[in-house]
Amino acid sequence: GIQVEQSPPDLILQEGANSTLRCNFSDSVNNLQWFHQNPWGQLINLFYIPSGTKQNGRLSATTVATERYSLLYISSSQTTDSGVYFCAVADPNFGNEKLTFGTGTRLTIIP
Amino acid sequence: NAGVTQTPKFRVLKTGQSMTLLCAQDMNHEYMYWYRQDPGMGLRLIHYSVGEGTTAKGEVPDGYNVSRLKKQNFLLGLESAAPSQTSVYFCASSSGGHRETQYFGPGTRLLVL
């Protein structure tokens, strides 16, 4: 099946800093989603971004499908941004109904 | 809108016991999913459904069964719980399968002793 790797695994930043999270995937995909899991465990969808760039407030994401990677940018970090960020891709070898998740990047924002 | 809800929130089972986890969504979504989340492994798909009355196996289906008798509900059953099934279980739904955003429930924490 498709492999999804995220980097870095852990990131600790001061409030106000910017960050870039990376997601690499091993095969062509037609679906990529970014999720945020907050410290209470709730998973929130941030972006559905199979290609191109999207922005939502302080967050933006870019997927370069031909080079098999996606980036999530967080600007002016706030403590509420803490948590684990997952990217997930649809596995074309599984009828595209299976989302394969990366192991996540744990982001800690220090006040 | 409540979105996606899960019951129970937390449960402790003894090895060999059975239980059912309930997922409900009020967004009229066709697609529903059950995942498990284990430390350091992200989320893995257990079973999914593409509509009322349909179910399909995911990545890690062994030891679980599911049913989708009503469009808004997706049940996950453990017939004989094992310690390896200790995990956090998440339900999700979407309107259009992999082409659409998935919305997740708050999770059920299960401990099998």
Interface residues (C-beta under 8 A of the other chain):
Chain A: G1 V4 N30 N31 Q33 F35 G41 Q42 L43 I44 N45 Y48 F86 A88 A90 F94 N96 E97 K98 L99 T100 F101 G102 T103 G104
Chain B: Y31 Y33 G40 M41 G42 L43 R44 L45 Y48 V50 A56 G58 E59 V88 F90 A92 G97 H98 R99 E100 T101 Q102 Y103 F104 P106 G107
